[in-house]
Amino acid sequence: MHIETDPELLEFRAKLKGSLLFFIQVFFRFRTGRDFSLSQPIGRESHHITVCRELTKVFNLETFRLIINLPPGHYKSTLLQHFVAWAWANYSDCQFLYLSYSHDEASKNTAVIKSIVALPQYRRLFGIEIDGDSSARDNFKITGGGAIKAFGSGGAVTGKDAGFPDCSRYTGGLIMDDMHKPDEVHSDTMRESVIRNYNETIAQRVRGPNVSQIFLGQCLHEADLAAYFKAGRDGYQWTKVVLKGLDDAGNALDENVKTKEQLKTMREFNKYVFYAQYQQDPQPAGGAIYLEKDFVLLDKEPELLVTFITADTAETDKDYNDPTVFSFWGLYDIKHREASSGILGLHLIHLREDWIEPKHLEDEFMEFYAGCLRHYVKPMYAAIEKKSTGVTLSSTLSKLQGLKIIQIERTRASGSKTARFLEAQPYAASGRVSLMSEGKLWIVKDNKLVNIFIEHMGKITANNTHAHDDIADTFYDAVKIGFIDKTLENLLQIGQTSQQNVVSQIGNQFSHIQQLRRSAYG
């Protein structure tokens, strides 16, 4: 292929090959039509400069194992994509493996790399183009012999290698970009399978000691792959670069991505996402997900619009298993000085926790349900987890007139328990979950008045060190139904209107019922 010999182009090409940062700025604009704006944090250098410097050290064989922790949304993948294209501009035979938490995610990144190399400017400047036989976006070659293939972190890595053995210059490497999916990293099985796959399969595809390994992503869990590398548990010393979203002085890493005000709000209301994904410091193992101050105590029960039951049934009656829990909830319009906020609140009315033999499960539920029917807003729905005892109970109750059964199914897609509890945490932290300041949920324990629900929720941790999570399961299902999926709104056929209209429509129904009551009973 013809390579330009114009002196100005030669000088420009040399500058591009000599500076990864300059290459990124130029080819980002060629590809997107937008300028690549460097972050300008207060009191520290741009993280783009930091990352480019560390990647250049890898290219110069000064660093062989590099781990960079960077918050999401800060152009992490963009930097890696251009690094591969830049390396090829210098040595067109480099061999890369690109891994992410899924094959599809890795393929998205290799597709962008392919689009950079396919640019006419790239071909004109470096005399390189996509090999004519390469049509796939996840596995392609370039003229000069270079190649890249995408893999998922949990799958087989076969048929391709990273770099060359016995070579004194850069020949490519292993790139690990977000090896864990955030909503799966709290599952011991999913997390440990990624680490095991790295040791047994992925690491074996690196062709020699001079072939680089780059990990760029967040430290999502105290026992994830990033933490594994940091602790040297693979037997090697990794160069560690930790870039926090909010520094010790309270300044943001990049105000154009997340302002310091947004980060501080996240720290207060979504602390686990903040500390793990933005600060690279997952909470200590025993740190409670829910705090006592998260839950609002009311002196007067709010005007409930609809009520429902959530149930977590134990598989057996053995005392080392979780007990069975029935919880009674209501949704209401949060008001300030009698003015509607248009925001729904979740109110815990009552719960029962006990070790119940499966043969007595139906009778115990019916007794609980009968108590709920004495409330001025009768429960219309009962959500029961779809497991052996729950399926049996659901089948029996489905014949009960006036109560609709919602079956809750736990699947891999729904995430681990910890992921679910973390998903519900922001709703509690934002003051949308309430209970009465005194009443049935309060007991005297160790000469102190404690709330059964709050005490239980305060023991829920990120690494499952708590003894039981039965009440927390019913809480999550209530949040899921009331806030996340808005199941009750759909079942009531309110439609996909704004939350203000939802509250208004339910409220109108409630007011009408109250008027009928007053007309009938005075």
Secondary structure by P-SEA (a helix, b strand, c coil): ccccccaaaaaaaaaaaacaaaaaaaaaaacccccbbbbbbcccccaaaaaaaaaaaaaaccccbbbbbbccccaaaaaaaaaaaaaaaacccbbbbbbcccaaaaaaaaaaaaaaaacaaaaaacccccccccccccccccccccbbbbbcccccccccccccccccccccbbbbcccccccccccaaaaaaaaaaaacccccccccccbbbbbbccccccccaaaaaaacccccccbbbbbbcccccccccccccccaaaaaaaaaccaaaaaaccccccccccccccccccbbbbcccccccccbbbbbbbcccccccccbbbbbbcccccccccccccbbbbbbcccccccccccaaaaaaaaaaaaaaaccccccbbbbcccaaaaaaaaaacccccbbbbbbbbccccccaaaaaaaaaaaaaaccbbbbcccccccccccbbbbaaaaaaaacccccccccaaaaaaaaaaaaaccccaaaaaaaccccccaaaaaaaaaaaaaaaaaaaaaacc
